[in-house]
Amino acid sequence: MDRSSLHAIASGYVSELADPVAHDLADRLEKAVTSLSESRSPASAEDPDAAIQRIEHAISALRRFTPLPLLGKVFSVALLEELERLGHPPLPTVQPSAGGRLAGDLVALARACRTAGSTPEEVASTWPDVPPPIADLVLRFAADHCGYGPLAWEAPGFTDPQVVVRALAMTGTNPPAATPEAEASHTSDEPALQQALTSWLRITEDGIKLIRETFYRAILPALGQAADDLGGEPTDLLFATGDEIAAKRIDASLIAKRRSAYFANADYLAKHHVDRRTLDNLMGAR
């Protein structure tokens, strides 16, 4: 189905949305985000069975959420057009954007490094041989910003300290003040269609970030907790499906076949800067 057909379907759907249905749509979108956030809550124990349940919960939340950022690109346009047709106020925005929040946080990190005695350029040029306070700042930043990066979860993103220090060096010698964080929110007098648009925009803007956070904060730690119980190499679990992990049926020959096919895709690996050490490091740093 081409994009024009999708837009026609979305426009037809939006034009028939009654207020109660639009309110329900906004509520369901917010619940999808909440469910994904809840799946990333810290694990309470290192019990392998609890870890497997955690993986199931996270994968279930991802299956419900992952189509939404893609659909949001179509439905947001259709909702905006309908709001304009009805003469409602300008579209709501999520301010600042995910990129804006990241830039502001990098500025704050640069200032913290200077306060601790190192310029961003010095940190980038000497990493990882930096003073412990600087290392703590960078590693904490990487952990807090694990959601920033490409959609391909294994591709290096801001969970990698090397990516952090390279970006840090680009903040300049006199960075501007950090932009305060703000989130889109609904108000009681906001039209139902606009509430739905606000929710779609948030998901479209933050979709990749939320997906990556779920992998790094929920799935990857739980895989590490379950690895010894499930057997094989820790990285084997990165090639298993959620159903196979839940059933504790890890077929070594099937995993080997998937691993071989993955590493045979040279174009994909080059595009995402991934090699065999990447997956070892992922599981080693869980």
C-alpha beads as a LAMMPS data file, in Angstrom:
LAMMPS data file: protein, C-alpha beads

286 atoms
285 bonds

1 atom types
1 bond types

-500.0 500.0 xlo xhi
-500.0 500.0 ylo yhi
-500.0 500.0 zlo zhi

Masses

1 110.0

Atoms # bond

1 1 1 0.000 0.000 0.000
2 1 1 1.496 3.341 -1.011
3 1 1 1.620 6.441 1.157
4 1 1 -1.244 8.198 -0.645
5 1 1 -3.525 5.230 -0.005
6 1 1 -2.579 5.211 3.670
7 1 1 -3.290 8.938 3.883
8 1 1 -6.695 8.460 2.257
9 1 1 -7.594 5.725 4.755
10 1 1 -6.371 7.805 7.699
11 1 1 -8.242 10.899 6.508
12 1 1 -11.466 8.937 6.098
13 1 1 -11.087 7.460 9.569
14 1 1 -10.294 10.807 11.200
15 1 1 -13.191 12.606 9.523
16 1 1 -15.622 10.171 11.138
17 1 1 -14.102 10.340 14.634
18 1 1 -16.696 11.356 17.220
19 1 1 -15.377 13.039 20.388
20 1 1 -15.765 9.956 22.650
21 1 1 -13.842 7.823 20.164
22 1 1 -11.121 10.467 19.777
23 1 1 -10.795 10.704 23.581
24 1 1 -10.530 6.914 23.715
25 1 1 -7.858 6.942 20.990
26 1 1 -5.759 9.475 22.921
27 1 1 -6.173 7.401 26.082
28 1 1 -5.121 4.188 24.339
29 1 1 -2.034 5.850 22.877
30 1 1 -1.004 7.144 26.303
31 1 1 -1.549 3.669 27.780
32 1 1 0.736 2.146 25.131
33 1 1 3.498 4.520 26.223
34 1 1 2.796 3.800 29.915
35 1 1 2.904 0.034 29.330
36 1 1 6.280 0.367 27.642
37 1 1 7.560 2.514 30.514
38 1 1 6.343 0.008 33.101
39 1 1 8.184 -2.802 31.320
40 1 1 11.428 -0.902 31.959
41 1 1 11.012 -0.706 35.749
42 1 1 14.060 -2.053 37.643
43 1 1 14.142 -5.787 38.255
44 1 1 13.587 -6.745 41.884
45 1 1 15.540 -10.003 41.836
46 1 1 17.965 -12.013 39.742
47 1 1 15.724 -15.101 39.564
48 1 1 15.952 -16.569 36.014
49 1 1 12.203 -17.277 35.823
50 1 1 11.413 -13.708 36.864
51 1 1 13.865 -12.479 34.229
52 1 1 12.115 -14.521 31.536
53 1 1 8.751 -13.067 32.598
54 1 1 10.299 -9.624 32.374
55 1 1 11.433 -10.344 28.803
56 1 1 7.935 -11.553 27.893
57 1 1 6.363 -8.421 29.365
58 1 1 8.772 -6.114 27.524
59 1 1 8.360 -7.907 24.181
60 1 1 4.566 -7.853 24.546
61 1 1 4.653 -4.098 25.215
62 1 1 6.965 -3.577 22.225
63 1 1 4.667 -5.540 19.918
64 1 1 1.789 -3.247 20.839
65 1 1 3.868 -0.080 20.627
66 1 1 6.218 -0.531 17.649
67 1 1 3.626 0.036 14.851
68 1 1 2.489 3.308 16.446
69 1 1 5.408 5.611 15.482
70 1 1 4.989 4.477 11.857
71 1 1 1.215 4.948 11.881
72 1 1 1.672 8.266 13.664
73 1 1 3.407 9.761 10.632
74 1 1 0.200 9.227 8.624
75 1 1 -2.443 9.834 11.279
76 1 1 -0.787 13.014 12.603
77 1 1 -1.069 14.629 9.169
78 1 1 -4.699 13.516 8.802
79 1 1 -5.587 14.828 12.276
80 1 1 -3.877 18.141 11.622
81 1 1 -5.743 18.579 8.332
82 1 1 -9.063 17.804 10.045
83 1 1 -8.344 20.260 12.870
84 1 1 -7.515 22.973 10.351
85 1 1 -10.705 22.214 8.430
86 1 1 -12.720 22.581 11.641
87 1 1 -10.982 25.862 12.492
88 1 1 -9.288 24.707 15.696
89 1 1 -6.126 26.393 17.112
90 1 1 -2.651 25.566 15.748
91 1 1 -1.283 22.108 16.340
92 1 1 0.177 21.175 19.730
93 1 1 3.904 20.522 19.876
94 1 1 6.212 18.470 22.048
95 1 1 8.848 20.983 23.212
96 1 1 11.697 20.545 23.111
97 1 1 12.111 17.651 20.680
98 1 1 13.983 14.493 21.626
99 1 1 17.033 15.894 19.820
100 1 1 16.631 19.188 21.642
101 1 1 16.540 17.444 25.005
102 1 1 19.671 15.469 24.111
103 1 1 21.485 18.623 23.020
104 1 1 20.528 20.374 26.249
105 1 1 21.749 17.437 28.315
106 1 1 25.059 17.377 26.422
107 1 1 25.515 21.061 27.228
108 1 1 24.877 20.291 30.905
109 1 1 27.426 17.442 30.742
110 1 1 30.011 19.768 29.163
111 1 1 29.544 22.265 31.998
112 1 1 29.816 19.489 34.596
113 1 1 33.078 18.262 33.014
114 1 1 34.520 21.783 33.072
115 1 1 33.540 22.133 36.712
116 1 1 35.351 18.845 37.392
117 1 1 38.482 20.161 35.677
118 1 1 38.349 18.869 32.085
119 1 1 37.198 20.464 28.841
120 1 1 34.979 18.430 26.478
121 1 1 37.831 18.321 23.964
122 1 1 40.198 16.883 26.596
123 1 1 37.649 14.251 27.577
124 1 1 37.151 13.172 23.963
125 1 1 40.864 13.050 23.131
126 1 1 41.909 11.073 26.221
127 1 1 38.898 8.780 26.779
128 1 1 38.910 6.314 28.535
129 1 1 42.026 7.582 30.328
130 1 1 40.233 10.340 32.207
131 1 1 39.988 11.160 35.936
132 1 1 37.415 9.012 37.828
133 1 1 34.966 11.913 38.390
134 1 1 34.889 12.561 34.639
135 1 1 34.446 8.865 33.882
136 1 1 31.534 8.729 36.328
137 1 1 29.861 11.696 34.613
138 1 1 30.198 10.153 31.145
139 1 1 29.113 6.645 32.176
140 1 1 26.110 8.004 34.059
141 1 1 25.154 10.054 31.006
142 1 1 25.420 6.962 28.769
143 1 1 23.206 4.941 31.108
144 1 1 20.617 7.729 31.342
145 1 1 20.521 8.277 27.561
146 1 1 20.519 4.691 26.307
147 1 1 17.392 5.404 24.241
148 1 1 19.160 7.839 21.913
149 1 1 20.499 6.183 18.793
150 1 1 19.468 4.356 15.606
151 1 1 16.385 2.137 15.426
152 1 1 18.641 -0.908 15.027
153 1 1 19.052 -1.683 18.720
154 1 1 22.554 -3.143 18.451
155 1 1 23.934 -0.171 16.508
156 1 1 26.084 2.140 18.642
157 1 1 24.099 4.952 20.236
158 1 1 24.466 7.101 23.316
159 1 1 24.659 4.037 25.520
160 1 1 28.235 3.805 24.163
161 1 1 30.558 6.186 26.101
162 1 1 32.660 6.645 22.953
163 1 1 29.630 8.092 21.165
164 1 1 28.968 10.334 24.166
165 1 1 32.471 11.829 24.270
166 1 1 32.511 12.426 20.499
167 1 1 29.241 14.335 20.778
168 1 1 30.526 16.107 23.885
169 1 1 33.482 17.488 21.933
170 1 1 31.051 19.118 19.488
171 1 1 29.347 21.255 22.145
172 1 1 31.902 24.013 21.567
173 1 1 33.938 26.165 23.858
174 1 1 31.052 28.358 25.009
175 1 1 27.834 26.314 24.764
176 1 1 24.441 27.983 25.285
177 1 1 22.352 27.324 28.350
178 1 1 20.550 23.987 28.399
179 1 1 16.946 23.988 27.212
180 1 1 14.524 23.086 30.007
181 1 1 12.597 19.891 29.441
182 1 1 8.886 20.088 28.733
183 1 1 6.357 17.439 27.796
184 1 1 3.183 17.583 25.746
185 1 1 0.140 17.392 27.990
186 1 1 -3.592 17.464 27.605
187 1 1 -5.873 20.136 29.027
188 1 1 -9.533 19.711 29.897
189 1 1 -10.638 22.239 27.242
190 1 1 -8.478 20.761 24.476
191 1 1 -10.575 19.377 21.569
192 1 1 -10.686 15.583 21.488
193 1 1 -9.032 15.464 18.052
194 1 1 -6.230 17.690 19.320
195 1 1 -5.687 15.393 22.310
196 1 1 -5.292 12.500 19.879
197 1 1 -2.853 14.560 17.782
198 1 1 -0.798 15.484 20.849
199 1 1 -0.471 11.789 21.730
200 1 1 0.456 10.787 18.171
201 1 1 3.101 13.537 17.986
202 1 1 4.692 12.411 21.236
203 1 1 4.888 8.818 20.022
204 1 1 6.212 9.828 16.605
205 1 1 8.858 12.087 18.156
206 1 1 10.013 9.728 20.924
207 1 1 9.250 6.334 19.345
208 1 1 12.811 5.168 18.630
209 1 1 14.010 6.446 21.997
210 1 1 11.284 4.506 23.844
211 1 1 11.983 1.316 21.878
212 1 1 15.745 1.440 22.492
213 1 1 15.241 2.225 26.195
214 1 1 13.094 -0.890 26.521
215 1 1 15.830 -3.018 25.011
216 1 1 18.669 -1.583 27.099
217 1 1 16.817 -1.176 30.398
218 1 1 14.543 -4.221 30.366
219 1 1 15.383 -6.886 27.797
220 1 1 19.190 -6.800 27.845
221 1 1 19.563 -6.974 31.673
222 1 1 16.943 -9.741 31.839
223 1 1 18.749 -11.719 29.124
224 1 1 21.886 -11.511 31.231
225 1 1 20.003 -12.812 34.283
226 1 1 18.497 -15.715 32.310
227 1 1 21.616 -16.645 30.306
228 1 1 23.103 -19.194 32.712
229 1 1 19.747 -20.931 33.187
230 1 1 19.072 -21.189 29.444
231 1 1 22.559 -22.423 28.540
232 1 1 24.764 -21.731 25.543
233 1 1 26.729 -18.582 24.906
234 1 1 25.206 -15.382 26.335
235 1 1 25.003 -13.842 22.852
236 1 1 22.945 -16.847 21.665
237 1 1 19.922 -15.264 23.343
238 1 1 20.194 -12.249 21.052
239 1 1 19.230 -14.591 18.185
240 1 1 16.360 -16.318 19.996
241 1 1 12.719 -15.279 19.722
242 1 1 10.699 -14.208 22.725
243 1 1 8.594 -17.365 22.468
244 1 1 11.701 -19.572 22.457
245 1 1 13.068 -17.826 25.540
246 1 1 9.715 -18.051 27.334
247 1 1 9.513 -21.789 26.604
248 1 1 13.204 -22.264 27.495
249 1 1 13.730 -23.984 24.153
250 1 1 16.962 -22.641 22.691
251 1 1 17.888 -24.742 19.635
252 1 1 21.652 -24.441 19.203
253 1 1 21.590 -25.358 15.499
254 1 1 18.851 -22.815 14.767
255 1 1 20.719 -20.122 16.691
256 1 1 23.907 -20.923 14.747
257 1 1 22.025 -20.626 11.436
258 1 1 20.560 -17.226 12.423
259 1 1 23.929 -15.992 13.673
260 1 1 25.613 -17.030 10.414
261 1 1 22.967 -15.269 8.302
262 1 1 23.250 -12.119 10.424
263 1 1 27.029 -11.846 10.093
264 1 1 26.849 -12.675 6.384
265 1 1 24.908 -9.440 5.789
266 1 1 27.964 -7.242 5.275
267 1 1 25.989 -4.229 4.051
268 1 1 23.817 -4.158 7.180
269 1 1 26.800 -4.553 9.506
270 1 1 28.733 -1.786 7.775
271 1 1 25.740 0.563 7.747
272 1 1 25.197 0.153 11.500
273 1 1 28.889 -0.089 12.530
274 1 1 28.417 -3.553 14.039
275 1 1 30.916 -6.408 14.270
276 1 1 31.230 -9.555 16.363
277 1 1 32.639 -7.628 19.305
278 1 1 29.535 -5.422 19.404
279 1 1 27.272 -8.241 20.558
280 1 1 29.884 -9.596 22.973
281 1 1 30.183 -6.126 24.497
282 1 1 26.407 -5.807 24.793
283 1 1 26.070 -8.981 26.795
284 1 1 29.303 -8.322 28.687
285 1 1 28.035 -4.915 29.844
286 1 1 24.560 -6.100 30.866

Bonds

1 1 1 2
2 1 2 3
3 1 3 4
4 1 4 5
5 1 5 6
6 1 6 7
7 1 7 8
8 1 8 9
9 1 9 10
10 1 10 11
11 1 11 12
12 1 12 13
13 1 13 14
14 1 14 15
15 1 15 16
16 1 16 17
17 1 17 18
18 1 18 19
19 1 19 20
20 1 20 21
21 1 21 22
22 1 22 23
23 1 23 24
24 1 24 25
25 1 25 26
26 1 26 27
27 1 27 28
28 1 28 29
29 1 29 30
30 1 30 31
31 1 31 32
32 1 32 33
33 1 33 34
34 1 34 35
35 1 35 36
36 1 36 37
37 1 37 38
38 1 38 39
39 1 39 40
40 1 40 41
41 1 41 42
42 1 42 43
43 1 43 44
44 1 44 45
45 1 45 46
46 1 46 47
47 1 47 48
48 1 48 49
49 1 49 50
50 1 50 51
51 1 51 52
52 1 52 53
53 1 53 54
54 1 54 55
55 1 55 56
56 1 56 57
57 1 57 58
58 1 58 59
59 1 59 60
60 1 60 61
61 1 61 62
62 1 62 63
63 1 63 64
64 1 64 65
65 1 65 66
66 1 66 67
67 1 67 68
68 1 68 69
69 1 69 70
70 1 70 71
71 1 71 72
72 1 72 73
73 1 73 74
74 1 74 75
75 1 75 76
76 1 76 77
77 1 77 78
78 1 78 79
79 1 79 80
80 1 80 81
81 1 81 82
82 1 82 83
83 1 83 84
84 1 84 85
85 1 85 86
86 1 86 87
87 1 87 88
88 1 88 89
89 1 89 90
90 1 90 91
91 1 91 92
92 1 92 93
93 1 93 94
94 1 94 95
95 1 95 96
96 1 96 97
97 1 97 98
98 1 98 99
99 1 99 100
100 1 100 101
101 1 101 102
102 1 102 103
103 1 103 104
104 1 104 105
105 1 105 106
106 1 106 107
107 1 107 108
108 1 108 109
109 1 109 110
110 1 110 111
111 1 111 112
112 1 112 113
113 1 113 114
114 1 114 115
115 1 115 116
116 1 116 117
117 1 117 118
118 1 118 119
119 1 119 120
120 1 120 121
121 1 121 122
122 1 122 123
123 1 123 124
124 1 124 125
125 1 125 126
126 1 126 127
127 1 127 128
128 1 128 129
129 1 129 130
130 1 130 131
131 1 131 132
132 1 132 133
133 1 133 134
134 1 134 135
135 1 135 136
136 1 136 137
137 1 137 138
138 1 138 139
139 1 139 140
140 1 140 141
141 1 141 142
142 1 142 143
143 1 143 144
144 1 144 145
145 1 145 146
146 1 146 147
147 1 147 148
148 1 148 149
149 1 149 150
150 1 150 151
151 1 151 152
152 1 152 153
153 1 153 154
154 1 154 155
155 1 155 156
156 1 156 157
157 1 157 158
158 1 158 159
159 1 159 160
160 1 160 161
161 1 161 162
162 1 162 163
163 1 163 164
164 1 164 165
165 1 165 166
166 1 166 167
167 1 167 168
168 1 168 169
169 1 169 170
170 1 170 171
171 1 171 172
172 1 172 173
173 1 173 174
174 1 174 175
175 1 175 176
176 1 176 177
177 1 177 178
178 1 178 179
179 1 179 180
180 1 180 181
181 1 181 182
182 1 182 183
183 1 183 184
184 1 184 185
185 1 185 186
186 1 186 187
187 1 187 188
188 1 188 189
189 1 189 190
190 1 190 191
191 1 191 192
192 1 192 193
193 1 193 194
194 1 194 195
195 1 195 196
196 1 196 197
197 1 197 198
198 1 198 199
199 1 199 200
200 1 200 201
201 1 201 202
202 1 202 203
203 1 203 204
204 1 204 205
205 1 205 206
206 1 206 207
207 1 207 208
208 1 208 209
209 1 209 210
210 1 210 211
211 1 211 212
212 1 212 213
213 1 213 214
214 1 214 215
215 1 215 216
216 1 216 217
217 1 217 218
218 1 218 219
219 1 219 220
220 1 220 221
221 1 221 222
222 1 222 223
223 1 223 224
224 1 224 225
225 1 225 226
226 1 226 227
227 1 227 228
228 1 228 229
229 1 229 230
230 1 230 231
231 1 231 232
232 1 232 233
233 1 233 234
234 1 234 235
235 1 235 236
236 1 236 237
237 1 237 238
238 1 238 239
239 1 239 240
240 1 240 241
241 1 241 242
242 1 242 243
243 1 243 244
244 1 244 245
245 1 245 246
246 1 246 247
247 1 247 248
248 1 248 249
249 1 249 250
250 1 250 251
251 1 251 252
252 1 252 253
253 1 253 254
254 1 254 255
255 1 255 256
256 1 256 257
257 1 257 258
258 1 258 259
259 1 259 260
260 1 260 261
261 1 261 262
262 1 262 263
263 1 263 264
264 1 264 265
265 1 265 266
266 1 266 267
267 1 267 268
268 1 268 269
269 1 269 270
270 1 270 271
271 1 271 272
272 1 272 273
273 1 273 274
274 1 274 275
275 1 275 276
276 1 276 277
277 1 277 278
278 1 278 279
279 1 279 280
280 1 280 281
281 1 281 282
282 1 282 283
283 1 283 284
284 1 284 285
285 1 285 286
